[in-house]
C-alpha cells in the first residue's frame, strides 16, 4: 500500500506510528509513576512531534519544584 493511498484517519495504523504509540504509552506510564507520588511538585510533560501524519519524535520531561 503506497503512502498516497492511505486515508488520513488510517495513518495511526502505519507500522511506524504503531511502534511510536506503543513507546508513547510506556513513556506516559513511567512519567506517571514518577510524578504521582507524595512529595512531587512539578510538571511531567510529553511532547510528540508529528510530520505529515507520522510521529517523528517523542520527548519527555520532568520538572520538579522544590518547596
N, CA and C of each residue as an Amber inpcrd file, in Angstrom:
protein
   201
   0.8410000  -1.1670000   0.0000000   0.0000000   0.0000000   0.0000000
   0.8900000   1.2360000   0.0000000   0.7260000   2.0960000  -0.9650000
   1.5600000   3.2970000  -1.0290000   1.0600000   4.3190000  -0.0290000
   1.9620000   5.1880000   0.3960000   1.6070000   6.2180000   1.3730000
   0.4960000   7.1050000   0.8430000   0.4840000   7.3810000  -0.4500000
  -0.5280000   8.2530000  -1.0340000  -1.9240000   7.6400000  -0.9460000
  -2.0080000   6.3290000  -0.8930000  -3.3170000   5.6850000  -0.8720000
  -3.8720000   5.4960000   0.5410000  -3.0950000   5.8360000   1.5670000
  -3.5600000   5.6860000   2.9450000  -4.5010000   6.8440000   3.2730000
  -5.6740000   6.5150000   3.7730000  -6.6270000   7.5360000   4.1820000
  -6.0880000   8.2570000   5.4130000  -6.3400000   9.5760000   5.5520000
  -5.8050000  10.3290000   6.6980000  -6.1230000   9.6910000   8.0470000
  -7.3360000   9.1850000   8.2380000  -7.6880000   8.5940000   9.5250000
  -6.9720000   7.2640000   9.7560000  -6.3400000   6.7180000   8.7480000
  -5.6650000   5.4310000   8.8700000  -4.1800000   5.5710000   9.2180000
  -3.6330000   6.7840000   9.2440000  -2.2070000   6.9560000   9.4960000
  -1.7890000   6.4040000  10.8590000  -2.6940000   6.3820000  11.8260000
  -2.3230000   5.8560000  13.1370000  -2.0260000   4.3630000  13.0760000
  -2.4270000   3.7260000  12.0100000  -2.2240000   2.2880000  11.8810000
  -0.9760000   1.9210000  11.0880000  -0.1790000   2.9070000  10.6710000
   1.0620000   2.5660000   9.9790000   2.0040000   1.8960000  10.9750000
   2.9340000   1.1100000  10.4770000   3.8590000   0.3890000  11.3560000
   4.6560000   1.3530000  12.2300000   5.1390000   2.4330000  11.6370000
   5.9370000   3.4040000  12.3970000   5.0970000   4.0160000  13.5100000
   3.8770000   4.4640000  13.1880000   3.0350000   5.0810000  14.2100000
   2.6320000   4.0830000  15.2820000   2.3630000   2.8470000  14.9170000
   2.0180000   1.8340000  15.9300000   3.1720000   1.6410000  16.9100000
   4.3900000   1.5960000  16.3880000   5.5660000   1.4380000  17.2500000
   5.7400000   2.6540000  18.1600000   5.5840000   3.8460000  17.6020000
   5.7520000   5.0720000  18.3940000   4.6410000   5.2100000  19.4300000
   3.4180000   4.8170000  19.0900000   2.3120000   4.8820000  20.0380000
   2.5680000   3.9290000  21.2020000   3.0910000   2.7450000  20.9240000
   3.4280000   1.7930000  21.9820000   4.5010000   2.3960000  22.8930000
   5.5010000   3.0280000  22.3020000   6.5690000   3.6680000  23.0790000
   5.9970000   4.8210000  23.8990000   5.1010000   5.5860000  23.3070000
   4.4740000   6.7070000  23.9930000   3.7070000   6.2260000  25.2310000
   3.0060000   5.1270000  25.1160000   2.2840000   4.5690000  26.2590000
   3.2420000   4.1700000  27.3760000   4.3750000   3.5880000  27.0230000
   5.3940000   3.2260000  28.0200000   5.9250000   4.4750000  28.7200000
   6.2070000   5.5030000  27.9440000   6.7500000   6.7480000  28.4960000
   5.7600000   7.3880000  29.4510000   4.4960000   7.4380000  29.0610000
   3.4750000   8.0500000  29.9190000   3.3490000   7.2820000  31.2240000
   3.3260000   5.9620000  31.1630000   3.2450000   5.1600000  32.3810000
   4.4280000   5.4340000  33.3080000   5.6320000   5.5050000  32.7390000
   6.8330000   5.7590000  33.5440000   6.7970000   7.1510000  34.1650000
   6.3640000   8.1430000  33.3960000   6.2770000   9.5070000  33.9320000
   5.2610000   9.5880000  35.0600000   4.1190000   8.9550000  34.8820000
   3.1000000   8.9780000  35.9230000   3.5810000   8.2820000  37.1880000
   4.3370000   7.2150000  37.0240000   4.9020000   6.5250000  38.1820000
   5.7900000   7.4590000  38.9940000   6.5820000   8.2720000  38.3020000
   7.4800000   9.2060000  38.9780000   6.7320000  10.3880000  39.5760000
   5.7280000  10.8880000  38.8630000   5.0620000  12.1240000  39.2740000
   3.9430000  11.9070000  40.2920000   3.2530000  10.7880000  40.2200000
   2.1060000  10.5830000  41.0960000   2.5150000   9.9300000  42.4120000
   3.4000000  10.6260000  43.1070000   3.8470000  10.1490000  44.4090000
   3.8830000  11.3310000  45.3610000   3.7390000  11.0280000  46.6250000
   3.7910000  12.1010000  47.6190000   5.1410000  12.7900000  47.5460000
   5.0900000  14.1030000  47.6760000   6.3150000  14.8840000  47.6640000
   6.7040000  15.4100000  46.2920000   6.0070000  14.9760000  45.2510000
   6.3310000  15.5000000  43.9200000   5.5310000  16.7690000  43.6880000
   6.2400000  17.8320000  43.3730000   5.6410000  19.0950000  42.9680000
   6.3230000  19.4810000  41.6750000   5.5800000  19.6190000  40.6130000
   6.2010000  19.9880000  39.3530000   5.3370000  19.6540000  38.1600000
   6.0120000  19.4410000  37.0510000   5.3340000  19.2120000  35.7780000
   5.9630000  18.0050000  35.0910000   5.1050000  17.1180000  34.5960000
   5.5500000  15.9990000  33.7650000   4.9830000  16.2690000  32.3720000
   5.8550000  16.3310000  31.3890000   5.4480000  16.7140000  30.0410000
   5.8910000  15.6730000  29.0220000   5.0040000  15.4030000  28.0720000
   5.3510000  14.5760000  26.9200000   5.0360000  15.4020000  25.6930000
   6.0060000  15.5300000  24.8170000   5.8260000  16.2780000  23.5710000
   5.9880000  15.2990000  22.4060000   5.0320000  15.3230000  21.5150000
   5.0550000  14.4380000  20.3530000   5.1910000  15.3010000  19.1090000
   6.2490000  15.0700000  18.3350000   6.4620000  15.8100000  17.0910000
   5.9900000  14.9530000  15.9260000   5.0820000  15.5280000  15.1510000
   4.4620000  14.8150000  14.0420000   4.7370000  15.5810000  12.7540000
   5.0630000  14.8490000  11.7080000   5.2720000  15.4490000  10.4040000
   4.4750000  14.6520000   9.3820000   3.5490000  15.3210000   8.7290000
   2.7120000  14.7020000   7.6920000   2.0080000  13.4510000   8.2030000
   1.5010000  13.5310000   9.4430000   0.7360000  12.4270000   9.9940000
   1.5470000  11.2850000  10.5720000   2.8760000  11.4230000  10.5980000
   3.7410000  10.3710000  11.1300000   4.4990000  10.9010000  12.3400000
   4.4500000  10.1670000  13.4350000   5.1680000  10.5600000  14.6410000
   6.6660000  10.4680000  14.3610000   7.3520000  11.5740000  14.5680000
   8.7940000  11.6370000  14.3220000   9.5980000  11.4590000  15.6130000
   9.2010000  12.1990000  16.6560000   9.9540000  12.1810000  17.9060000
   9.0080000  12.2710000  19.0910000   9.4400000  11.6910000  20.1890000
   8.7370000  11.8100000  21.4600000   9.7570000  12.3380000  22.4610000
   9.3880000  13.4120000  23.1460000  10.2850000  13.9990000  24.1430000
   9.5650000  14.0140000  25.4830000  10.2650000  13.6150000  26.5240000
   9.6760000  13.6020000  27.8580000  10.5010000  14.4890000  28.7860000
   9.7990000  15.1110000  29.7240000  10.4720000  15.9750000  30.6910000
   9.7710000  15.8840000  32.0350000  10.5620000  15.9360000  33.0740000
  10.0140000  16.1090000  34.4260000  10.7180000  17.3080000  35.0180000
   9.9150000  18.2590000  35.4460000  10.4420000  19.4580000  36.0910000
   9.9260000  19.4690000  37.5150000  10.8430000  19.4120000  38.4710000
  10.4690000  19.4040000  39.8820000  10.6140000  20.7980000  40.4720000
   9.6580000  21.1290000  41.3020000   9.7380000  22.3690000  42.0630000
  10.0940000  21.9660000  43.4860000  11.0410000  22.6780000  44.0410000
  11.4800000  22.3690000  45.4070000  10.8770000  23.3970000  46.3480000
  10.1710000  22.8820000  47.3550000   9.4970000  23.7680000  48.3180000
  10.1520000  23.6530000  49.6660000
